[in-house]
């Protein structure tokens, strides 16, 4: 983690360091910190679709694992707009929608 901290201090616009730091936080189940890292990444119009897809997918996974399924569905929908063939996003989107519907059903029963 120290290397990511050093990298982002030296160059706050070093997107790969922010992305990898966020992914590290996600594997440590520190989803909010992961999402904060992803917010530091500046997406430019000239960035590749692949870069945008990876970022939105990572955001979606963090939201999914955090339990914020509404945000996860937005992220995975964005991924699929960029790459309609992204199987990981398709699978997570289905799961997120299902869990979101379960949450809505549970709250409507109270």
C-alpha positions in Angstrom: 0.0 0.0 0.0 2.9 2.3 0.7 4.0 2.3 -2.9 0.6 3.4 -4.0 0.6 6.2 -1.4 4.0 7.4 -2.6 3.0 7.2 -6.3 -0.1 9.3 -5.8 1.8 11.8 -3.7 4.4 12.2 -6.4 1.8 12.4 -9.2 -1.8 12.9 -8.0 -2.9 12.3 -11.6 -1.4 8.8 -11.8 -4.6 6.9 -12.6 -3.1 3.4 -12.5 -1.8 4.0 -9.0 -5.3 5.1 -7.9 -6.9 2.2 -9.7 -4.6 -0.4 -8.1 -4.9 1.2 -4.7 -8.7 1.0 -5.0 -8.5 -2.6 -6.1 -6.3 -3.4 -3.1 -8.7 -1.7 -0.7 -11.5 -3.8 -2.3 -9.7 -7.0 -1.7 -9.2 -5.9 1.9 -13.0 -5.3 2.1 -12.5 -1.6 2.6 -15.0 -0.6 0.0 -15.6 3.0 0.8 -11.8 3.6 0.6 -11.7 1.8 -2.7 -14.5 4.1 -4.0 -12.6 7.2 -2.9 -9.6 6.0 -4.8 -11.7 5.5 -7.9 -13.0 9.1 -7.6 -9.5 10.4 -8.0 -9.3 8.9 -11.5 -9.9 11.5 -14.2 -11.7 10.0 -17.1 -11.1 12.0 -20.2 -13.0 11.9 -23.5 -9.8 10.7 -25.2 -9.3 7.7 -22.7 -9.8 4.3 -24.2 -13.1 2.4 -23.8 -11.1 -0.3 -22.0 -9.9 2.1 -19.3 -13.4 3.5 -18.8 -14.8 -0.1 -18.6 -12.2 -1.2 -16.1 -12.9 1.8 -13.9 -16.7 1.5 -14.0 -16.5 -2.2 -13.4 -14.3 -1.7 -10.3 -16.7 0.9 -9.0 -19.6 -1.5 -9.6 -17.9 -4.4 -7.8 -17.0 -2.2 -4.8 -20.6 -1.0 -4.6 -21.9 -4.5 -5.0 -19.7 -5.9 -2.2 -20.6 -2.9 0.0 -24.3 -3.7 -0.5 -25.2 -0.5 -2.3 -26.9 -2.4 -5.1 -28.6 0.7 -6.7 -25.2 2.3 -7.3 -23.8 -1.1 -8.5 -26.6 -1.4 -11.1 -25.8 2.1 -12.4 -22.1 1.3 -12.7 -22.6 -2.1 -14.4 -25.1 -0.5 -16.8 -22.4 2.1 -17.7 -19.9 -0.8 -18.3 -22.4 -2.5 -20.6 -22.9 0.7 -22.5 -19.2 0.8 -23.1 -18.7 -2.9 -23.7 -22.0 -4.9 -24.3 -20.0 -8.2 -24.2 -18.5 -7.8 -20.7 -19.7 -11.0 -19.0 -18.5 -10.0 -15.6 -20.7 -6.8 -15.7 -23.6 -8.8 -17.0 -23.4 -11.3 -14.2 -23.0 -8.7 -11.5 -25.8 -6.6 -12.9 -28.2 -9.6 -12.7 -27.2 -10.3 -9.1 -27.4 -6.7 -8.1 -30.9 -6.3 -9.6 -32.0 -9.5 -7.9 -30.7 -8.3 -4.5 -32.1 -4.8 -5.0 -35.5 -6.3 -5.7 -35.2 -8.5 -2.6 -34.4 -5.4 -0.5 -37.4 -3.5 -1.9 -39.6 -6.5 -1.2 -38.4 -6.8 2.4 -38.9 -3.1 3.0 -42.4 -3.1 1.5 -43.4 -6.0 3.9 -42.8 -3.7 6.9 
